[in-house]
């Protein structure tokens, strides 16, 4: 989320925004994929949990993206104070 806010906030980066976002998401997938399966979409995590009946760690996949977006927004606002 922080990458998206940073890249899309200025018109100078608009022509490479898609490339930068794709590179960051690819890096996150390559890093977290082997560790956690790399699920960034809560709906994508919910369906296999329902089918398998395993809801033990589902709360992490639902709350982490939301909390991460909120923290990214707070960080972005703290660095970009406009008077």
PDB file with SEQRES, HELIX, SHEET and CRYST1 records, atoms N, CA, C and O in Angstrom:
SEQRES   1 A   83  UNK UNK UNK UNK UNK UNK UNK UNK UNK UNK UNK UNK UNK          
SEQRES   2 A   83  UNK UNK UNK UNK UNK UNK UNK UNK UNK UNK UNK UNK UNK          
SEQRES   3 A   83  UNK UNK UNK UNK UNK UNK UNK UNK UNK UNK UNK UNK UNK          
SEQRES   4 A   83  UNK UNK UNK UNK UNK UNK UNK UNK UNK UNK UNK UNK UNK          
SEQRES   5 A   83  UNK UNK UNK UNK UNK UNK UNK UNK UNK UNK UNK UNK UNK          
SEQRES   6 A   83  UNK UNK UNK UNK UNK UNK UNK UNK UNK UNK UNK UNK UNK          
SEQRES   7 A   83  UNK UNK UNK UNK UNK                                          
HELIX    1 AA1 UNK A    2  UNK A    8  1                                   7    
HELIX    2 AA2 UNK A   11  UNK A   13  5                                   3    
HELIX    3 AA3 UNK A   17  UNK A   36  1                                  20    
HELIX    4 AA4 UNK A   42  UNK A   52  1                                  11    
HELIX    5 AA5 UNK A   58  UNK A   79  1                                  22    
CRYST1    1.000    1.000    1.000  90.00  90.00  90.00 P 1           1          
ATOM      1  N   UNK A   1       0.819  -1.182   0.000  1.00  0.00           N  
ATOM      2  CA  UNK A   1       0.000   0.000   0.000  1.00  0.00           C  
ATOM      3  C   UNK A   1       0.863   1.246   0.000  1.00  0.00           C  
ATOM      4  O   UNK A   1       0.552   2.230  -0.671  1.00  0.00           O  
ATOM      5  N   UNK A   2       1.948   1.198   0.755  1.00  0.00           N  
ATOM      6  CA  UNK A   2       2.851   2.342   0.811  1.00  0.00           C  
ATOM      7  C   UNK A   2       3.483   2.621  -0.551  1.00  0.00           C  
ATOM      8  O   UNK A   2       3.673   3.778  -0.926  1.00  0.00           O  
ATOM      9  N   UNK A   3       3.805   1.566  -1.285  1.00  0.00           N  
ATOM     10  CA  UNK A   3       4.345   1.732  -2.632  1.00  0.00           C  
ATOM     11  C   UNK A   3       3.320   2.371  -3.553  1.00  0.00           C  
ATOM     12  O   UNK A   3       3.654   3.268  -4.327  1.00  0.00           O  
ATOM     13  N   UNK A   4       2.094   1.924  -3.478  1.00  0.00           N  
ATOM     14  CA  UNK A   4       1.040   2.477  -4.325  1.00  0.00           C  
ATOM     15  C   UNK A   4       0.816   3.949  -4.008  1.00  0.00           C  
ATOM     16  O   UNK A   4       0.679   4.766  -4.918  1.00  0.00           O  
ATOM     17  N   UNK A   5       0.778   4.293  -2.725  1.00  0.00           N  
ATOM     18  CA  UNK A   5       0.618   5.699  -2.348  1.00  0.00           C  
ATOM     19  C   UNK A   5       1.780   6.546  -2.854  1.00  0.00           C  
ATOM     20  O   UNK A   5       1.573   7.647  -3.362  1.00  0.00           O  
ATOM     21  N   UNK A   6       2.987   6.039  -2.718  1.00  0.00           N  
ATOM     22  CA  UNK A   6       4.161   6.792  -3.145  1.00  0.00           C  
ATOM     23  C   UNK A   6       4.258   6.978  -4.642  1.00  0.00           C  
ATOM     24  O   UNK A   6       4.629   8.054  -5.111  1.00  0.00           O  
ATOM     25  N   UNK A   7       3.937   5.963  -5.387  1.00  0.00           N  
ATOM     26  CA  UNK A   7       4.084   6.031  -6.841  1.00  0.00           C  
ATOM     27  C   UNK A   7       2.951   6.815  -7.494  1.00  0.00           C  
ATOM     28  O   UNK A   7       3.176   7.524  -8.475  1.00  0.00           O  
ATOM     29  N   UNK A   8       1.766   6.698  -6.975  1.00  0.00           N  
ATOM     30  CA  UNK A   8       0.624   7.354  -7.620  1.00  0.00           C  
ATOM     31  C   UNK A   8       0.381   8.778  -7.124  1.00  0.00           C  
ATOM     32  O   UNK A   8      -0.532   9.445  -7.610  1.00  0.00           O  
ATOM     33  N   UNK A   9       1.171   9.251  -6.177  1.00  0.00           N  
ATOM     34  CA  UNK A   9       0.932  10.587  -5.640  1.00  0.00           C  
ATOM     35  C   UNK A   9       1.480  11.702  -6.528  1.00  0.00           C  
ATOM     36  O   UNK A   9       1.059  12.852  -6.402  1.00  0.00           O  
ATOM     37  N   UNK A  10       2.402  11.381  -7.411  1.00  0.00           N  
ATOM     38  CA  UNK A  10       3.003  12.407  -8.278  1.00  0.00           C  
ATOM     39  C   UNK A  10       2.830  12.028  -9.737  1.00  0.00           C  
ATOM     40  O   UNK A  10       2.970  10.864 -10.113  1.00  0.00           O  
ATOM     41  N   UNK A  11       2.527  13.021 -10.547  1.00  0.00           N  
ATOM     42  CA  UNK A  11       2.314  12.761 -11.967  1.00  0.00           C  
ATOM     43  C   UNK A  11       3.595  12.328 -12.680  1.00  0.00           C  
ATOM     44  O   UNK A  11       3.533  11.661 -13.712  1.00  0.00           O  
ATOM     45  N   UNK A  12       4.755  12.705 -12.135  1.00  0.00           N  
ATOM     46  CA  UNK A  12       6.014  12.333 -12.781  1.00  0.00           C  
ATOM     47  C   UNK A  12       6.208  10.823 -12.836  1.00  0.00           C  
ATOM     48  O   UNK A  12       6.878  10.322 -13.739  1.00  0.00           O  
ATOM     49  N   UNK A  13       5.630  10.088 -11.883  1.00  0.00           N  
ATOM     50  CA  UNK A  13       5.798   8.645 -11.824  1.00  0.00           C  
ATOM     51  C   UNK A  13       4.666   7.878 -12.505  1.00  0.00           C  
ATOM     52  O   UNK A  13       4.676   6.647 -12.507  1.00  0.00           O  
ATOM     53  N   UNK A  14       3.708   8.570 -13.073  1.00  0.00           N  
ATOM     54  CA  UNK A  14       2.527   7.892 -13.601  1.00  0.00           C  
ATOM     55  C   UNK A  14       2.851   6.932 -14.743  1.00  0.00           C  
ATOM     56  O   UNK A  14       2.163   5.924 -14.903  1.00  0.00           O  
ATOM     57  N   UNK A  15       3.862   7.212 -15.524  1.00  0.00           N  
ATOM     58  CA  UNK A  15       4.177   6.337 -16.650  1.00  0.00           C  
ATOM     59  C   UNK A  15       4.902   5.061 -16.225  1.00  0.00           C  
ATOM     60  O   UNK A  15       4.926   4.095 -16.987  1.00  0.00           O  
ATOM     61  N   UNK A  16       5.496   5.031 -15.027  1.00  0.00           N  
ATOM     62  CA  UNK A  16       6.177   3.820 -14.573  1.00  0.00           C  
ATOM     63  C   UNK A  16       5.520   3.221 -13.326  1.00  0.00           C  
ATOM     64  O   UNK A  16       6.058   2.288 -12.729  1.00  0.00           O  
ATOM     65  N   UNK A  17       4.372   3.749 -12.937  1.00  0.00           N  
ATOM     66  CA  UNK A  17       3.704   3.274 -11.716  1.00  0.00           C  
ATOM     67  C   UNK A  17       3.398   1.783 -11.800  1.00  0.00           C  
ATOM     68  O   UNK A  17       3.642   1.047 -10.844  1.00  0.00           O  
ATOM     69  N   UNK A  18       2.876   1.339 -12.916  1.00  0.00           N  
ATOM     70  CA  UNK A  18       2.534  -0.079 -13.071  1.00  0.00           C  
ATOM     71  C   UNK A  18       3.749  -0.976 -12.942  1.00  0.00           C  
ATOM     72  O   UNK A  18       3.681  -2.036 -12.318  1.00  0.00           O  
ATOM     73  N   UNK A  19       4.861  -0.555 -13.530  1.00  0.00           N  
ATOM     74  CA  UNK A  19       6.088  -1.345 -13.461  1.00  0.00           C  
ATOM     75  C   UNK A  19       6.608  -1.435 -12.029  1.00  0.00           C  
ATOM     76  O   UNK A  19       6.981  -2.516 -11.573  1.00  0.00           O  
ATOM     77  N   UNK A  20       6.634  -0.323 -11.327  1.00  0.00           N  
ATOM     78  CA  UNK A  20       7.134  -0.314  -9.952  1.00  0.00           C  
ATOM     79  C   UNK A  20       6.250  -1.166  -9.054  1.00  0.00           C  
ATOM     80  O   UNK A  20       6.758  -1.947  -8.249  1.00  0.00           O  
ATOM     81  N   UNK A  21       4.950  -1.029  -9.179  1.00  0.00           N  
ATOM     82  CA  UNK A  21       4.025  -1.815  -8.358  1.00  0.00           C  
ATOM     83  C   UNK A  21       4.193  -3.305  -8.660  1.00  0.00           C  
ATOM     84  O   UNK A  21       4.214  -4.124  -7.741  1.00  0.00           O  
ATOM     85  N   UNK A  22       4.312  -3.662  -9.947  1.00  0.00           N  
ATOM     86  CA  UNK A  22       4.515  -5.075 -10.312  1.00  0.00           C  
ATOM     87  C   UNK A  22       5.809  -5.633  -9.732  1.00  0.00           C  
ATOM     88  O   UNK A  22       5.837  -6.771  -9.262  1.00  0.00           O  
ATOM     89  N   UNK A  23       6.881  -4.841  -9.761  1.00  0.00           N  
ATOM     90  CA  UNK A  23       8.156  -5.309  -9.213  1.00  0.00           C  
ATOM     91  C   UNK A  23       8.074  -5.522  -7.706  1.00  0.00           C  
ATOM     92  O   UNK A  23       8.611  -6.503  -7.191  1.00  0.00           O  
ATOM     93  N   UNK A  24       7.412  -4.624  -6.999  1.00  0.00           N  
ATOM     94  CA  UNK A  24       7.278  -4.771  -5.547  1.00  0.00           C  
ATOM     95  C   UNK A  24       6.417  -5.985  -5.210  1.00  0.00           C  
ATOM     96  O   UNK A  24       6.772  -6.763  -4.325  1.00  0.00           O  
ATOM     97  N   UNK A  25       5.300  -6.157  -5.899  1.00  0.00           N  
ATOM     98  CA  UNK A  25       4.430  -7.313  -5.633  1.00  0.00           C  
ATOM     99  C   UNK A  25       5.154  -8.612  -5.968  1.00  0.00           C  
ATOM    100  O   UNK A  25       5.023  -9.595  -5.238  1.00  0.00           O  
ATOM    101  N   UNK A  26       5.914  -8.631  -7.059  1.00  0.00           N  
ATOM    102  CA  UNK A  26       6.685  -9.823  -7.406  1.00  0.00           C  
ATOM    103  C   UNK A  26       7.716 -10.139  -6.327  1.00  0.00           C  
ATOM    104  O   UNK A  26       7.890 -11.301  -5.959  1.00  0.00           O  
ATOM    105  N   UNK A  27       8.393  -9.124  -5.824  1.00  0.00           N  
ATOM    106  CA  UNK A  27       9.356  -9.335  -4.748  1.00  0.00           C  
ATOM    107  C   UNK A  27       8.710  -9.874  -3.491  1.00  0.00           C  
ATOM    108  O   UNK A  27       9.258 -10.762  -2.837  1.00  0.00           O  
ATOM    109  N   UNK A  28       7.545  -9.342  -3.148  1.00  0.00           N  
ATOM    110  CA  UNK A  28       6.824  -9.824  -1.962  1.00  0.00           C  
ATOM    111  C   UNK A  28       6.409 -11.281  -2.156  1.00  0.00           C  
ATOM    112  O   UNK A  28       6.519 -12.086  -1.231  1.00  0.00           O  
ATOM    113  N   UNK A  29       5.940 -11.617  -3.339  1.00  0.00           N  
ATOM    114  CA  UNK A  29       5.530 -12.995  -3.613  1.00  0.00           C  
ATOM    115  C   UNK A  29       6.721 -13.938  -3.534  1.00  0.00           C  
ATOM    116  O   UNK A  29       6.622 -15.018  -2.953  1.00  0.00           O  
ATOM    117  N   UNK A  30       7.845 -13.537  -4.116  1.00  0.00           N  
ATOM    118  CA  UNK A  30       9.034 -14.390  -4.075  1.00  0.00           C  
ATOM    119  C   UNK A  30       9.548 -14.576  -2.653  1.00  0.00           C  
ATOM    120  O   UNK A  30      10.062 -15.642  -2.314  1.00  0.00           O  
ATOM    121  N   UNK A  31       9.411 -13.546  -1.818  1.00  0.00           N  
ATOM    122  CA  UNK A  31       9.874 -13.632  -0.436  1.00  0.00           C  
ATOM    123  C   UNK A  31       8.908 -14.406   0.446  1.00  0.00           C  
ATOM    124  O   UNK A  31       9.316 -15.308   1.177  1.00  0.00           O  
ATOM    125  N   UNK A  32       7.621 -14.053   0.378  1.00  0.00           N  
ATOM    126  CA  UNK A  32       6.659 -14.643   1.315  1.00  0.00           C  
ATOM    127  C   UNK A  32       5.984 -15.905   0.790  1.00  0.00           C  
ATOM    128  O   UNK A  32       5.375 -16.640   1.567  1.00  0.00           O  
ATOM    129  N   UNK A  33       6.077 -16.164  -0.479  1.00  0.00           N  
ATOM    130  CA  UNK A  33       5.450 -17.352  -1.043  1.00  0.00           C  
ATOM    131  C   UNK A  33       5.885 -18.642  -0.386  1.00  0.00           C  
ATOM    132  O   UNK A  33       5.036 -19.428   0.034  1.00  0.00           O  
ATOM    133  N   UNK A  34       7.183 -18.887  -0.283  1.00  0.00           N  
ATOM    134  CA  UNK A  34       7.620 -20.130   0.363  1.00  0.00           C  
ATOM    135  C   UNK A  34       7.291 -20.185   1.859  1.00  0.00           C  
ATOM    136  O   UNK A  34       7.158 -21.273   2.420  1.00  0.00           O  
ATOM    137  N   UNK A  35       7.162 -19.037   2.499  1.00  0.00           N  
ATOM    138  CA  UNK A  35       6.919 -19.013   3.941  1.00  0.00           C  
ATOM    139  C   UNK A  35       5.450 -19.238   4.266  1.00  0.00           C  
ATOM    140  O   UNK A  35       5.110 -20.085   5.093  1.00  0.00           O  
ATOM    141  N   UNK A  36       4.572 -18.467   3.603  1.00  0.00           N  
ATOM    142  CA  UNK A  36       3.157 -18.494   3.987  1.00  0.00           C  
ATOM    143  C   UNK A  36       2.205 -18.845   2.853  1.00  0.00           C  
ATOM    144  O   UNK A  36       0.992 -18.862   3.062  1.00  0.00           O  
ATOM    145  N   UNK A  37       2.704 -19.119   1.692  1.00  0.00           N  
ATOM    146  CA  UNK A  37       1.832 -19.339   0.555  1.00  0.00           C  
ATOM    147  C   UNK A  37       1.569 -18.048  -0.202  1.00  0.00           C  
ATOM    148  O   UNK A  37       1.006 -18.073  -1.296  1.00  0.00           O  
ATOM    149  N   UNK A  38       1.969 -16.925   0.369  1.00  0.00           N  
ATOM    150  CA  UNK A  38       1.890 -15.635  -0.308  1.00  0.00           C  
ATOM    151  C   UNK A  38       0.495 -15.163  -0.626  1.00  0.00           C  
ATOM    152  O   UNK A  38       0.286 -14.560  -1.679  1.00  0.00           O  
ATOM    153  N   UNK A  39      -0.445 -15.404   0.217  1.00  0.00           N  
ATOM    154  CA  UNK A  39      -1.809 -14.956  -0.037  1.00  0.00           C  
ATOM    155  C   UNK A  39      -1.971 -13.513   0.422  1.00  0.00           C  
ATOM    156  O   UNK A  39      -1.824 -13.209   1.606  1.00  0.00           O  
ATOM    157  N   UNK A  40      -2.277 -12.621  -0.527  1.00  0.00           N  
ATOM    158  CA  UNK A  40      -2.472 -11.207  -0.210  1.00  0.00           C  
ATOM    159  C   UNK A  40      -3.942 -10.815  -0.248  1.00  0.00           C  
ATOM    160  O   UNK A  40      -4.299  -9.689   0.097  1.00  0.00           O  
ATOM    161  N   UNK A  41      -4.781 -11.735  -0.663  1.00  0.00           N  
ATOM    162  CA  UNK A  41      -6.201 -11.460  -0.822  1.00  0.00           C  
ATOM    163  C   UNK A  41      -6.979 -12.267   0.216  1.00  0.00           C  
ATOM    164  O   UNK A  41      -6.965 -13.497   0.171  1.00  0.00           O  
ATOM    165  N   UNK A  42      -7.658 -11.596   1.153  1.00  0.00           N  
ATOM    166  CA  UNK A  42      -8.403 -12.324   2.174  1.00  0.00           C  
ATOM    167  C   UNK A  42      -9.452 -13.281   1.596  1.00  0.00           C  
ATOM    168  O   UNK A  42      -9.679 -14.356   2.151  1.00  0.00           O  
ATOM    169  N   UNK A  43     -10.083 -12.901   0.501  1.00  0.00           N  
ATOM    170  CA  UNK A  43     -11.078 -13.789  -0.114  1.00  0.00           C  
ATOM    171  C   UNK A  43     -10.412 -15.045  -0.659  1.00  0.00           C  
ATOM    172  O   UNK A  43     -10.997 -16.128  -0.626  1.00  0.00           O  
ATOM    173  N   UNK A  44      -9.197 -14.900  -1.156  1.00  0.00           N  
ATOM    174  CA  UNK A  44      -8.450 -16.047  -1.680  1.00  0.00           C  
ATOM    175  C   UNK A  44      -8.061 -16.995  -0.542  1.00  0.00           C  
ATOM    176  O   UNK A  44      -7.951 -18.202  -0.756  1.00  0.00           O  
ATOM    177  N   UNK A  45      -7.857 -16.469   0.642  1.00  0.00           N  
ATOM    178  CA  UNK A  45      -7.531 -17.306   1.802  1.00  0.00           C  
ATOM    179  C   UNK A  45      -8.771 -17.926   2.421  1.00  0.00           C  
ATOM    180  O   UNK A  45      -8.697 -19.002   3.014  1.00  0.00           O  
ATOM    181  N   UNK A  46      -9.900 -17.264   2.289  1.00  0.00           N  
ATOM    182  CA  UNK A  46     -11.133 -17.741   2.905  1.00  0.00           C  
ATOM    183  C   UNK A  46     -11.664 -19.001   2.217  1.00  0.00           C  
ATOM    184  O   UNK A  46     -12.092 -19.935   2.895  1.00  0.00           O  
ATOM    185  N   UNK A  47     -11.643 -19.039   0.905  1.00  0.00           N  
ATOM    186  CA  UNK A  47     -12.206 -20.180   0.178  1.00  0.00           C  
ATOM    187  C   UNK A  47     -11.512 -21.501   0.518  1.00  0.00           C  
ATOM    188  O   UNK A  47     -12.206 -22.474   0.813  1.00  0.00           O  
ATOM    189  N   UNK A  48     -10.166 -21.587   0.491  1.00  0.00           N  
ATOM    190  CA  UNK A  48      -9.545 -22.858   0.873  1.00  0.00           C  
ATOM    191  C   UNK A  48      -9.803 -23.228   2.337  1.00  0.00           C  
ATOM    192  O   UNK A  48      -9.886 -24.410   2.669  1.00  0.00           O  
ATOM    193  N   UNK A  49      -9.931 -22.223   3.217  1.00  0.00           N  
ATOM    194  CA  UNK A  49     -10.217 -22.521   4.624  1.00  0.00           C  
ATOM    195  C   UNK A  49     -11.602 -23.130   4.773  1.00  0.00           C  
ATOM    196  O   UNK A  49     -11.796 -24.045   5.573  1.00  0.00           O  
ATOM    197  N   UNK A  50     -12.561 -22.630   4.012  1.00  0.00           N  
ATOM    198  CA  UNK A  50     -13.922 -23.185   4.076  1.00  0.00           C  
ATOM    199  C   UNK A  50     -13.933 -24.611   3.541  1.00  0.00           C  
ATOM    200  O   UNK A  50     -14.538 -25.499   4.142  1.00  0.00           O  
ATOM    201  N   UNK A  51     -13.265 -24.830   2.412  1.00  0.00           N  
ATOM    202  CA  UNK A  51     -13.252 -26.162   1.806  1.00  0.00           C  
ATOM    203  C   UNK A  51     -12.553 -27.179   2.708  1.00  0.00           C  
ATOM    204  O   UNK A  51     -13.015 -28.311   2.851  1.00  0.00           O  
ATOM    205  N   UNK A  52     -11.436 -26.769   3.314  1.00  0.00           N  
ATOM    206  CA  UNK A  52     -10.682 -27.706   4.152  1.00  0.00           C  
ATOM    207  C   UNK A  52     -11.207 -27.797   5.577  1.00  0.00           C  
ATOM    208  O   UNK A  52     -10.929 -28.762   6.288  1.00  0.00           O  
ATOM    209  N   UNK A  53     -11.970 -26.784   5.992  1.00  0.00           N  
ATOM    210  CA  UNK A  53     -12.460 -26.761   7.365  1.00  0.00           C  
ATOM    211  C   UNK A  53     -11.403 -26.343   8.373  1.00  0.00           C  
ATOM    212  O   UNK A  53     -11.595 -26.517   9.577  1.00  0.00           O  
ATOM    213  N   UNK A  54     -10.292 -25.796   7.901  1.00  0.00           N  
ATOM    214  CA  UNK A  54      -9.197 -25.372   8.769  1.00  0.00           C  
ATOM    215  C   UNK A  54      -9.227 -23.852   8.910  1.00  0.00           C  
ATOM    216  O   UNK A  54      -8.810 -23.132   8.003  1.00  0.00           O  
ATOM    217  N   UNK A  55      -9.720 -23.369  10.044  1.00  0.00           N  
ATOM    218  CA  UNK A  55      -9.864 -21.934  10.277  1.00  0.00           C  
ATOM    219  C   UNK A  55      -8.872 -21.412  11.316  1.00  0.00           C  
ATOM    220  O   UNK A  55      -9.009 -20.279  11.778  1.00  0.00           O  
ATOM    221  N   UNK A  56      -7.879 -22.214  11.690  1.00  0.00           N  
ATOM    222  CA  UNK A  56      -6.987 -21.859  12.790  1.00  0.00           C  
ATOM    223  C   UNK A  56      -6.224 -20.560  12.519  1.00  0.00           C  
ATOM    224  O   UNK A  56      -6.223 -19.667  13.367  1.00  0.00           O  
ATOM    225  N   UNK A  57      -5.588 -20.437  11.377  1.00  0.00           N  
ATOM    226  CA  UNK A  57      -4.766 -19.262  11.089  1.00  0.00           C  
ATOM    227  C   UNK A  57      -5.452 -18.281  10.141  1.00  0.00           C  
ATOM    228  O   UNK A  57      -4.813 -17.345   9.659  1.00  0.00           O  
ATOM    229  N   UNK A  58      -6.718 -18.475   9.872  1.00  0.00           N  
ATOM    230  CA  UNK A  58      -7.421 -17.618   8.923  1.00  0.00           C  
ATOM    231  C   UNK A  58      -7.454 -16.162   9.379  1.00  0.00           C  
ATOM    232  O   UNK A  58      -7.409 -15.250   8.553  1.00  0.00           O  
ATOM    233  N   UNK A  59      -7.530 -15.944  10.677  1.00  0.00           N  
ATOM    234  CA  UNK A  59      -7.602 -14.568  11.187  1.00  0.00           C  
ATOM    235  C   UNK A  59      -6.393 -13.741  10.755  1.00  0.00           C  
ATOM    236  O   UNK A  59      -6.520 -12.532  10.557  1.00  0.00           O  
ATOM    237  N   UNK A  60      -5.232 -14.361  10.606  1.00  0.00           N  
ATOM    238  CA  UNK A  60      -4.030 -13.638  10.187  1.00  0.00           C  
ATOM    239  C   UNK A  60      -4.206 -13.125   8.760  1.00  0.00           C  
ATOM    240  O   UNK A  60      -3.865 -11.982   8.458  1.00  0.00           O  
ATOM    241  N   UNK A  61      -4.741 -13.976   7.886  1.00  0.00           N  
ATOM    242  CA  UNK A  61      -4.895 -13.600   6.488  1.00  0.00           C  
ATOM    243  C   UNK A  61      -6.012 -12.584   6.274  1.00  0.00           C  
ATOM    244  O   UNK A  61      -6.048 -11.915   5.242  1.00  0.00           O  
ATOM    245  N   UNK A  62      -6.912 -12.464   7.224  1.00  0.00           N  
ATOM    246  CA  UNK A  62      -7.982 -11.477   7.113  1.00  0.00           C  
ATOM    247  C   UNK A  62      -7.580 -10.143   7.746  1.00  0.00           C  
ATOM    248  O   UNK A  62      -7.848  -9.084   7.179  1.00  0.00           O  
ATOM    249  N   UNK A  63      -6.943 -10.190   8.906  1.00  0.00           N  
ATOM    250  CA  UNK A  63      -6.617  -8.939   9.602  1.00  0.00           C  
ATOM    251  C   UNK A  63      -5.319  -8.294   9.125  1.00  0.00           C  
ATOM    252  O   UNK A  63      -5.224  -7.067   9.112  1.00  0.00           O  
ATOM    253  N   UNK A  64      -4.326  -9.071   8.736  1.00  0.00           N  
ATOM    254  CA  UNK A  64      -3.028  -8.502   8.363  1.00  0.00           C  
ATOM    255  C   UNK A  64      -3.086  -7.535   7.178  1.00  0.00           C  
ATOM    256  O   UNK A  64      -2.474  -6.470   7.261  1.00  0.00           O  
ATOM    257  N   UNK A  65      -3.784  -7.841   6.083  1.00  0.00           N  
ATOM    258  CA  UNK A  65      -3.841  -6.867   4.993  1.00  0.00           C  
ATOM    259  C   UNK A  65      -4.534  -5.561   5.394  1.00  0.00           C  
ATOM    260  O   UNK A  65      -4.126  -4.480   4.971  1.00  0.00           O  
ATOM    261  N   UNK A  66      -5.572  -5.671   6.203  1.00  0.00           N  
ATOM    262  CA  UNK A  66      -6.279  -4.465   6.643  1.00  0.00           C  
ATOM    263  C   UNK A  66      -5.400  -3.627   7.561  1.00  0.00           C  
ATOM    264  O   UNK A  66      -5.287  -2.414   7.382  1.00  0.00           O  
ATOM    265  N   UNK A  67      -4.784  -4.267   8.534  1.00  0.00           N  
ATOM    266  CA  UNK A  67      -3.898  -3.532   9.442  1.00  0.00           C  
ATOM    267  C   UNK A  67      -2.683  -2.972   8.700  1.00  0.00           C  
ATOM    268  O   UNK A  67      -2.239  -1.863   8.996  1.00  0.00           O  
ATOM    269  N   UNK A  68      -2.152  -3.714   7.755  1.00  0.00           N  
ATOM    270  CA  UNK A  68      -1.024  -3.230   6.960  1.00  0.00           C  
ATOM    271  C   UNK A  68      -1.382  -1.992   6.159  1.00  0.00           C  
ATOM    272  O   UNK A  68      -0.582  -1.061   6.067  1.00  0.00           O  
ATOM    273  N   UNK A  69      -2.566  -1.970   5.581  1.00  0.00           N  
ATOM    274  CA  UNK A  69      -3.009  -0.794   4.823  1.00  0.00           C  
ATOM    275  C   UNK A  69      -3.206   0.407   5.743  1.00  0.00           C  
ATOM    276  O   UNK A  69      -2.877   1.534   5.372  1.00  0.00           O  
ATOM    277  N   UNK A  70      -3.739   0.172   6.934  1.00  0.00           N  
ATOM    278  CA  UNK A  70      -3.937   1.271   7.890  1.00  0.00           C  
ATOM    279  C   UNK A  70      -2.593   1.832   8.338  1.00  0.00           C  
ATOM    280  O   UNK A  70      -2.419   3.049   8.399  1.00  0.00           O  
ATOM    281  N   UNK A  71      -1.642   0.956   8.652  1.00  0.00           N  
ATOM    282  CA  UNK A  71      -0.310   1.414   9.062  1.00  0.00           C  
ATOM    283  C   UNK A  71       0.380   2.161   7.925  1.00  0.00           C  
ATOM    284  O   UNK A  71       1.025   3.182   8.166  1.00  0.00           O  
ATOM    285  N   UNK A  72       0.258   1.676   6.702  1.00  0.00           N  
ATOM    286  CA  UNK A  72       0.850   2.361   5.552  1.00  0.00           C  
ATOM    287  C   UNK A  72       0.250   3.746   5.379  1.00  0.00           C  
ATOM    288  O   UNK A  72       0.965   4.700   5.074  1.00  0.00           O  
ATOM    289  N   UNK A  73      -1.053   3.863   5.571  1.00  0.00           N  
ATOM    290  CA  UNK A  73      -1.702   5.163   5.458  1.00  0.00           C  
ATOM    291  C   UNK A  73      -1.201   6.121   6.540  1.00  0.00           C  
ATOM    292  O   UNK A  73      -0.967   7.298   6.267  1.00  0.00           O  
ATOM    293  N   UNK A  74      -1.037   5.623   7.763  1.00  0.00           N  
ATOM    294  CA  UNK A  74      -0.538   6.464   8.855  1.00  0.00           C  
ATOM    295  C   UNK A  74       0.902   6.909   8.602  1.00  0.00           C  
ATOM    296  O   UNK A  74       1.251   8.063   8.853  1.00  0.00           O  
ATOM    297  N   UNK A  75       1.736   5.997   8.106  1.00  0.00           N  
ATOM    298  CA  UNK A  75       3.114   6.349   7.763  1.00  0.00           C  
ATOM    299  C   UNK A  75       3.130   7.387   6.654  1.00  0.00           C  
ATOM    300  O   UNK A  75       3.869   8.369   6.722  1.00  0.00           O  
ATOM    301  N   UNK A  76       2.320   7.168   5.640  1.00  0.00           N  
ATOM    302  CA  UNK A  76       2.261   8.107   4.502  1.00  0.00           C  
ATOM    303  C   UNK A  76       1.818   9.479   4.986  1.00  0.00           C  
ATOM    304  O   UNK A  76       2.400  10.488   4.588  1.00  0.00           O  
ATOM    305  N   UNK A  77       0.810   9.536   5.826  1.00  0.00           N  
ATOM    306  CA  UNK A  77       0.338  10.835   6.336  1.00  0.00           C  
ATOM    307  C   UNK A  77       1.373  11.506   7.211  1.00  0.00           C  
ATOM    308  O   UNK A  77       1.466  12.734   7.204  1.00  0.00           O  
ATOM    309  N   UNK A  78       2.150  10.753   7.960  1.00  0.00           N  
ATOM    310  CA  UNK A  78       3.154  11.368   8.826  1.00  0.00           C  
ATOM    311  C   UNK A  78       4.319  11.956   8.014  1.00  0.00           C  
ATOM    312  O   UNK A  78       4.920  12.944   8.436  1.00  0.00           O  
ATOM    313  N   UNK A  79       4.643  11.370   6.866  1.00  0.00           N  
ATOM    314  CA  UNK A  79       5.721  11.899   6.034  1.00  0.00           C  
ATOM    315  C   UNK A  79       5.254  12.974   5.060  1.00  0.00           C  
ATOM    316  O   UNK A  79       6.078  13.739   4.559  1.00  0.00           O  
ATOM    317  N   UNK A  80       3.982  13.052   4.784  1.00  0.00           N  
ATOM    318  CA  UNK A  80       3.455  13.997   3.811  1.00  0.00           C  
ATOM    319  C   UNK A  80       2.449  14.944   4.447  1.00  0.00           C  
ATOM    320  O   UNK A  80       1.286  14.990   4.044  1.00  0.00           O  
ATOM    321  N   UNK A  81       2.891  15.683   5.420  1.00  0.00           N  
ATOM    322  CA  UNK A  81       2.023  16.662   6.067  1.00  0.00           C  
ATOM    323  C   UNK A  81       1.838  17.844   5.127  1.00  0.00           C  
ATOM    324  O   UNK A  81       2.815  18.422   4.652  1.00  0.00           O  
ATOM    325  N   UNK A  82       0.599  18.199   4.862  1.00  0.00           N  
ATOM    326  CA  UNK A  82       0.311  19.383   4.067  1.00  0.00           C  
ATOM    327  C   UNK A  82      -0.397  20.389   4.953  1.00  0.00           C  
ATOM    328  O   UNK A  82      -1.329  20.051   5.683  1.00  0.00           O  
ATOM    329  N   UNK A  83       0.045  21.592   4.881  1.00  0.00           N  
ATOM    330  CA  UNK A  83      -0.502  22.634   5.752  1.00  0.00           C  
ATOM    331  C   UNK A  83      -1.567  23.400   5.015  1.00  0.00           C  
ATOM    332  O   UNK A  83      -2.158  24.326   5.572  1.00  0.00           O  
TER     333      UNK A  83                                                      
END                                                                             
